[in-house]
Amino acid sequence: MAINFPNNPTDGQQLTQSGITYTYNATKSYWESVASSSSGGNAYSNTEVTAHLAAFDGHIIPNANITYDLGSATNQFRDLYLSSGTLYLGAKPFSANNVLDFDLTIEPETFTINVDAPDAGGGMDWKWTWDAGKVAYTRLKITNAIQSSVPLYNDGIYVVNNFAAHDLHGGMTQTHKLYLKWVDGPGTNNLVSWSTSTLNVTGVTHPDINGGQATEVQRLNISVPSTITLPTLNTPSVSYDVSFANAGAYTFSGNAMGDNPTLYPLYRGGTYTFNLDASLSGHPFYLTTDDGTNYVSGTYVGEYTDGVTGSRNESGTLVFTVPAGAPDTLYYQCGIHSAMKGTITIKDLAVETNASNNYILYFQHDQQGHKTPVEIKSIPVINDVDNLSLIWDGTTNKFKAKDLGEALDDTAQFQSKVEKVVIDSPTIATDGLNATQVSTKIKDETIFNINLHQGGALQVHTGTKRWYAPFNLQVTGITSRLGTAADATVGVDIKKNGVSEETYSFGANATTTTIADQTINMNANDYLTVDVTSIGTTNTGEDLYVQFTYKKI
């Protein structure tokens, strides 16, 4: 828009056009503009401001250098749009071609897991061994440690070496194959399709497994999808072999082992066959709702027959197709001898989820028990991760978040400098340690952290999620916080192996608390749990975090 200014203006002369008043400044020899509100005041409507800015067909330039602000700390513009332009911060230009860019995504985990079952008998715990992983995934090194859960992450690539599949070692009396299953249970029903098994891989060694000897292993290759799609589960068909081997007991073999074992879980809709050996003559086998409280020999109190074929048989089979209305607990019982009995746990056939809404799968043998739950977790986000560095990636021209340990592994110069510091450090030299002792000293004095978390609105809860000590250690500090305070006391009880070690509380409207200095000595495979004993009244606390700082001893 062209504006016709008067020729030979005088100082202070004004011209108003399109809602904008221009005043001639004779000292500066140019016209200055001052927008005026249609209402005559100093405030302008959005429409007026838009009209004022639209009146300009050139650059918007202040009348003095470094004098005016664009917005303020309390009145800020929302978005700034630049197209093919350059933003200057002081004298430093940032443009679409040279602005610093960051890629803060965490790369999917690629990880090797080793597992063994060197103890005698069936139904034992798997023992897990792995090296420390990337910081983002918070895996510490563990050696032959029982785990309450093994996490796997979306998009992760995993190799699992099962050292118990073929070679007997330690106290083993039988071998144990390993399967990744959608649901807990005996047999090989409902295997996960993105886990494939190579049964015979020879010559695999690990210094802490089977005495370091070359071992034939079963290898699972697991590629976790980015998004989990639940399968249509197949109703199980499972059999149990039952005999009379010891007085006072039904002896099970095959998919369940031992005398009078608890059977779990039987799924509604599944078919379960009890193969009754001829040695059971005189021991009629039946199912009942009675836990033994009302038992009278020969009366079959509470006998359960829905879906049952062959009740009271002393040989042959009893077949149980579990109806939809079956109770959560039944019992198998001898009709003549009260001691010959066991518990049956019944569940709906569905993939489990935990309090964090993560799916729970199972690493499991084909017998019942002998399992470790598997939590499928999302890739961590940058806000959840400490101890990451930003590394320039020349291929993408971006800074990328990178694990410090991985950066060390990938950078020969970094490794060389660390080695030089270790060798040349005056402190270490004063201690008179050799290279091996220095390495041991560094590892022993490394401080670790682990977090336990109850998300969302708190509930009074006896902690079942266990953190197992990966080695002999000492907890040297405990810190805790709430995401949202409660209107009354929130109480917490920290337990080791089920025994209280430390209690503390958050006051009303408090998100932090002071925890007395407390050391907790733990042996490898000891475990910690966190009980929530009170949560407030009307407005309960939310998102409890408990962090343990510990060191190796």
C-alpha positions as CSV (number, residue, x, y, z in Angstrom):
1,M,0.0,0.0,0.0
2,A,1.5,3.4,-1.0
3,I,1.1,6.3,1.3
4,N,1.3,9.9,-0.1
5,F,3.2,11.9,2.5
6,P,3.2,15.7,2.2
7,N,6.2,17.4,0.6
8,N,8.3,19.7,2.9
9,P,6.6,18.6,6.2
10,T,7.2,20.5,9.4
11,D,8.4,18.9,12.7
12,G,5.5,17.3,14.5
13,Q,3.2,17.4,11.4
14,Q,0.8,14.4,11.5
15,L,-0.9,12.3,8.8
16,T,-3.5,9.5,9.6
17,Q,-4.2,6.8,7.1
18,S,-5.8,3.3,7.6
19,G,-6.0,3.7,11.3
20,I,-2.3,4.6,11.6
21,T,-1.1,8.1,12.6
22,Y,2.3,9.2,11.2
23,T,4.3,12.0,12.8
24,Y,7.2,13.8,11.1
25,N,10.4,13.9,13.1
26,A,12.5,16.7,11.7
27,T,15.5,15.7,13.8
28,K,15.6,12.2,12.3
29,S,14.2,13.4,8.9
30,Y,11.5,10.6,8.6
31,W,7.9,9.9,9.5
32,E,7.2,7.8,12.6
33,S,4.0,5.7,12.9
34,V,1.8,5.4,16.0
35,A,-1.3,3.2,15.8
36,S,-4.4,4.6,17.4
37,S,-7.4,2.6,18.7
38,S,-10.7,3.2,17.2
39,S,-12.0,3.7,20.7
40,G,-9.5,6.5,21.3
41,G,-7.6,4.6,24.0
42,N,-4.3,2.7,24.1
43,A,-5.7,-0.8,23.9
44,Y,-6.4,-2.4,20.5
45,S,-8.7,-5.2,19.5
46,N,-7.3,-8.2,17.6
47,T,-9.0,-7.0,14.5
48,E,-7.4,-3.5,14.8
49,V,-3.9,-5.0,15.5
50,T,-4.3,-7.2,12.4
51,A,-5.4,-4.2,10.3
52,H,-2.4,-2.2,11.6
53,L,0.1,-4.9,10.7
54,A,-1.6,-5.4,7.4
55,A,-1.0,-1.8,6.6
56,F,2.7,-2.5,6.3
57,D,4.1,-3.7,3.0
58,G,7.8,-3.6,4.1
59,H,10.0,-4.4,7.0
60,I,9.0,-3.6,10.6
61,I,12.0,-1.8,12.1
62,P,12.2,0.0,15.5
63,N,13.2,3.6,15.6
64,A,16.2,2.9,17.8
65,N,18.7,0.1,18.1
66,I,18.3,-2.4,21.0
67,T,15.5,-0.4,22.6
68,Y,12.3,-2.3,22.4
69,D,11.2,-5.9,23.3
70,L,8.9,-8.1,21.3
71,G,6.6,-9.4,24.0
72,S,7.6,-9.7,27.7
73,A,8.0,-12.3,30.4
74,T,4.3,-12.0,31.3
75,N,2.9,-11.2,27.8
76,Q,4.4,-13.6,25.4
77,F,3.8,-14.4,21.8
78,R,2.7,-18.0,21.3
79,D,4.4,-19.2,18.1
80,L,6.9,-17.6,15.8
81,Y,6.8,-18.6,12.2
82,L,9.8,-18.2,9.9
83,S,10.1,-19.4,6.4
84,S,13.5,-19.5,4.7
85,G,14.6,-16.7,7.0
86,T,17.3,-16.4,9.7
87,L,16.8,-15.9,13.4
88,Y,19.6,-13.9,15.1
89,L,20.5,-14.3,18.8
90,G,22.9,-11.5,19.3
91,A,25.3,-11.9,16.4
92,K,24.7,-15.6,16.1
93,P,22.5,-16.6,13.1
94,F,20.2,-19.7,13.2
95,S,18.5,-20.7,10.0
96,A,16.7,-23.7,8.6
97,N,20.1,-24.8,7.2
98,N,22.3,-24.5,10.3
99,V,20.1,-24.6,13.4
100,L,21.2,-27.2,15.9
101,D,19.0,-30.3,15.9
102,F,18.5,-32.9,18.5
103,D,17.2,-36.5,18.2
104,L,16.2,-37.5,21.7
105,T,14.7,-40.9,20.9
106,I,16.1,-43.9,22.7
107,E,17.3,-46.6,20.4
108,P,15.6,-50.0,20.8
109,E,17.4,-52.5,23.0
110,T,19.6,-55.2,21.6
111,F,20.6,-57.6,24.4
112,T,21.8,-61.1,25.2
113,I,20.3,-63.0,28.1
114,N,21.6,-66.3,29.6
115,V,19.5,-68.6,31.8
116,D,20.1,-71.8,33.6
117,A,18.3,-74.2,36.0
118,P,21.2,-76.1,37.7
119,D,19.2,-77.3,40.7
120,A,17.6,-80.7,41.3
121,G,13.9,-81.5,40.6
122,G,11.2,-79.8,38.6
123,G,9.3,-76.6,39.3
124,M,12.5,-74.8,40.3
125,D,13.3,-71.1,39.7
126,W,15.2,-70.1,36.6
127,K,18.5,-68.4,37.3
128,W,19.4,-65.4,35.0
129,T,22.7,-64.0,34.0
130,W,23.4,-60.9,31.9
131,D,25.9,-58.0,31.6
132,A,25.0,-54.4,32.3
133,G,23.0,-52.9,29.4
134,K,22.5,-49.4,28.2
135,V,21.7,-46.8,30.8
136,A,18.2,-46.1,29.4
137,Y,17.1,-49.7,30.1
138,T,18.5,-49.8,33.7
139,R,19.8,-53.3,33.5
140,L,22.6,-54.0,36.0
141,K,24.9,-57.0,35.6
142,I,23.5,-60.1,37.4
143,T,24.9,-63.6,37.7
144,N,22.8,-66.7,38.3
145,A,20.1,-64.6,40.0
146,I,16.5,-65.4,40.5
147,Q,14.3,-62.6,39.0
148,S,10.7,-61.7,39.9
149,S,10.3,-60.4,36.4
150,V,12.4,-60.1,33.2
151,P,11.6,-56.9,31.3
152,L,11.6,-57.0,27.5
153,Y,11.0,-53.7,25.5
154,N,9.0,-52.9,22.4
155,D,11.2,-53.1,19.3
156,G,13.9,-54.9,21.3
157,I,16.0,-57.7,19.8
158,Y,16.9,-60.4,22.2
159,V,19.0,-63.6,22.2
160,V,18.2,-65.9,25.1
161,N,20.6,-68.8,25.7
162,N,19.1,-71.7,27.8
163,F,22.0,-73.6,29.3
164,A,19.6,-76.1,31.0
165,A,18.2,-77.6,27.7
166,H,20.6,-80.5,27.1
167,D,23.6,-80.9,29.4
168,L,23.1,-82.0,33.0
169,H,25.3,-80.0,35.4
170,G,25.2,-78.8,39.0
171,G,22.4,-80.6,40.9
172,M,20.3,-81.1,37.8
173,T,18.3,-84.4,37.5
174,Q,16.5,-83.5,34.3
175,T,16.8,-81.0,31.4
176,H,14.5,-78.1,30.9
177,K,13.4,-76.5,27.6
178,L,12.3,-72.9,27.7
179,Y,9.3,-71.3,26.0
180,L,7.9,-67.8,25.8
181,K,4.2,-68.1,26.4
182,W,1.3,-65.7,26.3
183,V,-0.2,-67.2,29.5
184,D,1.1,-69.2,32.5
185,G,0.5,-73.0,32.3
186,P,2.0,-76.4,31.5
187,G,2.4,-77.7,28.0
188,T,3.3,-75.8,24.9
189,N,0.0,-74.0,24.1
190,N,-0.1,-70.4,23.2
191,L,3.5,-69.8,22.4
192,V,4.5,-66.3,21.3
193,S,5.0,-66.2,17.5
194,W,7.8,-63.5,17.6
195,S,9.9,-65.8,19.6
196,T,11.7,-68.6,17.6
197,S,13.7,-71.5,19.1
198,T,16.8,-73.2,17.8
199,L,17.0,-76.3,19.9
200,N,20.6,-77.3,19.4
201,V,23.4,-74.6,19.4
202,T,26.7,-76.1,20.4
203,G,29.9,-74.8,22.0
204,V,28.3,-71.8,23.9
205,T,30.3,-70.7,26.9
206,H,29.9,-68.3,29.8
207,P,32.4,-68.1,32.6
208,D,29.8,-68.2,35.4
209,I,27.6,-71.0,33.9
210,N,28.4,-74.7,33.9
211,G,31.9,-74.1,35.2
212,G,32.7,-72.1,32.0
213,Q,32.5,-75.3,29.9
214,A,31.3,-75.3,26.3
215,T,27.6,-76.2,26.5
216,E,24.9,-77.1,24.0
217,V,22.1,-74.6,24.5
218,Q,18.7,-73.9,23.3
219,R,18.5,-70.4,21.8
220,L,15.5,-68.2,21.6
221,N,15.6,-65.3,19.2
222,I,13.0,-62.7,20.2
223,S,11.9,-59.7,18.2
224,V,9.4,-57.7,20.2
225,P,7.0,-55.7,18.0
226,S,6.6,-52.0,18.4
227,T,3.0,-52.5,19.2
228,I,1.7,-55.7,20.8
229,T,-1.2,-57.4,19.1
230,L,-2.9,-59.9,21.3
231,P,-3.5,-63.4,19.8
232,T,-6.7,-65.4,19.9
233,L,-5.7,-67.8,22.7
234,N,-6.1,-71.5,22.2
235,T,-7.9,-73.3,25.0
236,P,-5.3,-75.6,26.6
237,S,-5.4,-79.4,26.5
238,V,-3.2,-80.8,29.3
239,S,-2.7,-84.2,30.9
240,Y,-1.4,-85.2,34.3
241,D,-0.1,-88.6,35.3
242,V,-1.2,-89.7,38.8
243,S,-0.1,-92.7,40.8
244,F,0.2,-94.0,44.3
245,A,3.9,-94.0,45.1
246,N,4.0,-92.7,48.7
247,A,1.5,-93.2,51.5
248,G,-0.9,-90.3,52.1
249,A,-0.3,-88.7,48.7
250,Y,-1.3,-88.7,45.0
251,T,2.1,-88.6,43.2
252,F,2.1,-86.5,40.0
253,S,4.5,-86.7,37.1
254,G,4.7,-85.2,33.7
255,N,3.2,-81.7,33.5
256,A,3.1,-81.4,37.3
257,M,5.6,-83.0,39.7
258,G,5.5,-84.2,43.3
259,D,3.2,-85.4,46.0
260,N,-0.2,-83.6,46.3
261,P,1.0,-80.6,44.2
262,T,-1.1,-77.5,43.8
263,L,-2.3,-77.4,40.1
264,Y,-2.3,-74.0,38.5
265,P,-3.7,-72.4,36.6
266,L,-6.5,-74.4,34.9
267,Y,-8.3,-72.2,32.4
268,R,-12.0,-72.0,31.8
269,G,-12.7,-73.7,28.5
270,G,-9.6,-75.9,28.7
271,T,-9.6,-79.7,28.9
272,Y,-7.5,-81.4,31.6
273,T,-7.0,-85.2,31.7
274,F,-5.9,-87.0,34.8
275,N,-4.3,-90.4,33.8
276,L,-4.9,-92.6,36.8
277,D,-2.4,-95.4,37.2
278,A,-3.6,-98.8,38.3
279,S,-1.7,-98.3,41.6
280,L,-4.6,-96.0,42.6
281,S,-6.9,-99.0,43.3
282,G,-8.6,-98.2,46.5
283,H,-8.0,-94.4,46.1
284,P,-11.0,-93.0,44.2
285,F,-10.1,-89.7,42.6
286,Y,-12.7,-86.9,42.5
287,L,-13.0,-83.1,42.4
288,T,-14.7,-81.1,45.2
289,T,-15.5,-77.6,46.4
290,D,-14.7,-78.6,50.0
291,D,-11.2,-77.8,51.3
292,G,-11.3,-80.7,53.7
293,T,-13.1,-79.0,56.5
294,N,-16.2,-81.2,56.1
295,Y,-14.5,-84.3,54.8
296,V,-15.9,-87.7,55.9
297,S,-14.3,-90.8,54.3
298,G,-16.6,-92.4,51.7
299,T,-19.1,-89.5,51.6
300,Y,-17.7,-87.4,48.8
301,V,-18.7,-84.1,50.4
302,G,-18.9,-81.2,47.9
303,E,-18.2,-83.4,44.9
304,Y,-17.9,-81.2,41.7
305,T,-19.1,-82.9,38.5
306,D,-19.8,-80.0,36.1
307,G,-17.6,-80.7,33.0
308,V,-16.2,-83.9,34.7
309,T,-16.1,-87.3,33.2
310,G,-14.9,-90.3,35.3
311,S,-15.4,-88.9,38.8
312,R,-14.3,-91.4,41.5
313,N,-12.3,-93.5,39.1
314,E,-9.5,-95.6,40.6
315,S,-7.8,-96.2,37.2
316,G,-8.2,-95.0,33.6
317,T,-8.9,-91.3,33.4
318,L,-10.8,-88.4,34.9
319,V,-11.4,-85.7,32.2
320,F,-12.3,-82.1,33.3
321,T,-13.4,-79.6,30.7
322,V,-13.6,-76.5,32.8
323,P,-17.0,-74.7,32.5
324,A,-17.4,-71.0,32.3
325,G,-19.0,-71.0,35.8
326,A,-16.3,-73.0,37.5
327,P,-15.2,-71.5,40.9
328,D,-11.7,-69.9,41.2
329,T,-10.6,-72.8,43.5
330,L,-11.4,-76.5,43.5
331,Y,-9.7,-79.5,45.1
332,Y,-8.8,-83.0,44.1
333,Q,-9.4,-85.5,46.8
334,C,-9.3,-89.2,47.6
335,G,-12.7,-90.6,48.6
336,I,-11.2,-92.8,51.3
337,H,-8.1,-91.0,52.6
338,S,-8.3,-87.4,53.8
339,A,-4.5,-86.7,53.4
340,M,-4.6,-87.5,49.6
341,K,-5.7,-84.1,48.3
342,G,-4.5,-80.9,46.6
343,T,-5.6,-77.5,45.4
344,I,-6.6,-76.5,41.9
345,T,-6.5,-72.8,40.9
346,I,-8.9,-71.8,38.0
347,K,-8.7,-68.6,35.9
348,D,-10.2,-67.0,32.8
349,L,-8.1,-67.5,29.7
350,A,-6.6,-64.1,29.0
351,V,-3.2,-62.4,28.8
352,E,-2.3,-60.7,32.1
353,T,-1.6,-57.1,32.7
354,N,0.0,-55.4,35.7
355,A,-0.6,-52.2,37.6
356,S,1.3,-50.2,34.8
357,N,-1.0,-51.8,32.2
358,N,2.0,-53.7,30.7
359,Y,1.4,-57.2,29.4
360,I,2.8,-60.0,31.4
361,L,4.0,-63.1,29.5
362,Y,6.0,-66.0,30.8
363,F,9.4,-67.7,30.2
364,Q,8.4,-71.2,31.2
365,H,9.2,-74.9,30.9
366,D,6.6,-77.3,29.5
367,Q,5.8,-78.4,33.1
368,Q,3.7,-76.2,35.4
369,G,5.7,-73.8,37.5
370,H,9.4,-73.4,36.5
371,K,8.6,-69.9,35.2
372,T,9.6,-66.3,35.3
373,P,7.1,-63.6,34.4
374,V,8.1,-61.3,31.5
375,E,6.9,-57.7,31.5
376,I,6.6,-56.1,28.1
377,K,7.6,-52.4,28.5
378,S,7.7,-49.3,26.2
379,I,11.0,-47.9,25.1
380,P,12.1,-45.4,27.8
381,V,11.7,-41.7,27.0
382,I,14.4,-39.1,27.7
383,N,12.6,-37.7,30.8
384,D,13.0,-41.1,32.5
385,V,16.7,-41.5,31.9
386,D,19.8,-40.1,33.7
387,N,23.4,-40.4,32.7
388,L,23.0,-39.9,28.9
389,S,25.2,-37.8,26.8
390,L,24.5,-35.9,23.6
391,I,26.7,-37.1,20.7
392,W,26.9,-35.4,17.3
393,D,25.8,-37.7,14.5
394,G,27.4,-36.6,11.2
395,T,25.1,-38.8,9.1
396,T,21.9,-37.2,10.3
397,N,23.4,-33.9,11.3
398,K,21.7,-34.2,14.7
399,F,22.7,-34.5,18.3
400,K,21.6,-37.9,19.6
401,A,21.0,-39.0,23.1
402,K,23.5,-41.8,23.8
403,D,24.3,-44.0,26.7
404,L,27.6,-43.0,28.4
405,G,28.8,-46.6,28.5
406,E,28.0,-47.1,24.8
407,A,29.8,-43.9,24.0
408,L,32.9,-45.3,25.8
409,D,32.6,-48.6,23.9
410,D,32.4,-46.8,20.6
411,T,35.2,-44.2,21.1
412,A,38.7,-45.6,21.1
413,Q,40.2,-42.2,22.1
414,F,37.8,-42.1,25.1
415,Q,38.9,-45.6,26.1
416,S,42.5,-44.6,25.9
417,K,42.1,-41.5,28.0
418,V,40.2,-43.4,30.7
419,E,42.9,-46.1,30.7
420,K,45.6,-43.4,31.0
421,V,43.8,-41.7,33.9
422,V,43.5,-45.0,35.8
423,I,47.2,-45.8,35.3
424,D,48.5,-42.3,36.0
425,S,46.2,-41.2,38.8
426,P,48.2,-39.9,41.8
427,T,45.6,-41.2,44.2
428,I,45.8,-44.7,42.8
429,A,49.5,-44.6,42.7
430,T,49.6,-43.6,46.3
431,D,47.4,-46.5,47.2
432,G,50.0,-48.8,45.5
433,L,47.5,-50.7,43.5
434,N,48.2,-52.6,40.3
435,A,45.9,-52.5,37.2
436,T,43.8,-55.4,38.3
437,Q,43.3,-54.0,41.8
438,V,42.4,-50.6,40.4
439,S,39.7,-52.2,38.2
440,T,38.3,-54.0,41.3
441,K,38.4,-50.9,43.3
442,I,36.6,-48.9,40.7
443,K,33.8,-51.5,40.5
444,D,33.5,-51.9,44.2
445,E,33.2,-48.2,44.8
446,T,30.6,-47.6,42.0
447,I,27.3,-46.3,43.3
448,F,24.1,-47.6,41.8
449,N,20.4,-46.6,42.0
450,I,17.2,-48.5,41.6
451,N,13.6,-47.2,41.7
452,L,10.3,-48.8,42.8
453,H,7.1,-47.1,41.7
454,Q,3.4,-47.3,42.4
455,G,1.7,-45.3,39.6
456,G,-1.6,-43.4,39.7
457,A,-3.8,-43.0,42.7
458,L,-2.3,-44.9,45.6
459,Q,-3.9,-47.9,47.2
460,V,-3.1,-49.6,50.5
461,H,-1.0,-52.4,49.2
462,T,1.3,-55.2,50.3
463,G,4.2,-55.0,47.9
464,T,4.5,-58.0,45.6
465,K,6.9,-56.5,43.0
466,R,10.3,-57.6,44.2
467,W,13.7,-56.2,43.4
468,Y,16.4,-58.8,43.8
469,A,19.9,-57.9,44.8
470,P,22.2,-58.8,41.8
471,F,25.2,-59.2,44.2
472,N,26.1,-58.7,47.8
473,L,25.4,-55.0,48.4
474,Q,24.6,-52.3,51.0
475,V,21.8,-49.9,50.6
476,T,23.3,-46.6,51.7
477,G,20.4,-44.2,51.1
478,I,16.7,-44.0,50.5
479,T,14.8,-41.1,48.9
480,S,11.1,-40.9,48.2
481,R,8.6,-38.5,46.7
482,L,5.0,-38.3,45.7
483,G,3.8,-37.0,42.4
484,T,0.6,-35.6,44.1
485,A,0.2,-35.0,47.8
486,A,-2.6,-36.5,49.9
487,D,-4.8,-34.7,52.4
488,A,-3.5,-36.9,55.3
489,T,-0.6,-39.1,56.1
490,V,0.8,-41.5,53.4
491,G,2.7,-44.4,55.1
492,V,5.4,-46.6,53.6
493,D,7.1,-49.7,54.9
494,I,10.2,-51.1,53.1
495,K,10.8,-54.8,53.6
496,K,13.8,-57.1,53.0
497,N,12.7,-60.7,52.4
498,G,9.3,-59.9,53.8
499,V,10.7,-58.3,57.1
500,S,10.3,-54.6,57.8
501,E,13.6,-52.6,57.5
502,E,12.4,-49.0,57.3
503,T,9.1,-47.1,57.8
504,Y,8.4,-43.5,57.0
505,S,5.5,-41.2,56.1
506,F,4.6,-38.2,54.1
507,G,2.6,-35.5,56.0
508,A,-0.6,-34.0,54.7
509,N,-0.1,-31.9,51.5
510,A,3.6,-33.0,51.3
511,T,5.3,-34.5,48.3
512,T,8.7,-35.0,50.0
513,T,9.8,-36.5,53.3
514,T,12.9,-37.0,55.3
515,I,14.1,-40.6,55.8
516,A,16.5,-41.3,58.6
517,D,19.9,-42.6,57.5
518,Q,19.5,-46.3,57.0
519,T,21.8,-49.0,55.7
520,I,20.4,-52.3,54.6
521,N,22.9,-55.1,53.9
522,M,21.7,-57.6,51.3
523,N,23.1,-60.8,50.0
524,A,22.7,-61.7,46.3
525,N,19.1,-62.8,45.7
526,D,17.7,-61.1,48.8
527,Y,14.8,-58.9,47.7
528,L,13.1,-55.6,48.6
529,T,9.4,-54.8,48.5
530,V,7.5,-51.6,49.3
531,D,4.2,-51.7,51.3
532,V,1.8,-48.7,51.2
533,T,0.2,-48.6,54.6
534,S,-1.9,-45.4,54.4
535,I,-2.9,-43.2,51.5
536,G,-4.7,-40.2,52.8
537,T,-8.5,-39.8,53.2
538,T,-10.6,-38.0,50.6
539,N,-7.8,-36.8,48.4
540,T,-5.3,-39.7,48.2
541,G,-1.7,-39.5,47.2
542,E,-0.6,-40.4,43.7
543,D,2.6,-41.7,42.0
544,L,4.9,-42.9,44.8
545,Y,8.6,-43.2,43.9
546,V,11.2,-44.8,46.1
547,Q,14.8,-44.7,45.1
548,F,17.5,-46.9,46.7
549,T,21.2,-45.9,46.5
550,Y,23.5,-48.9,47.0
551,K,27.1,-50.1,46.5
552,K,28.7,-53.5,46.1
553,I,30.2,-55.1,49.2
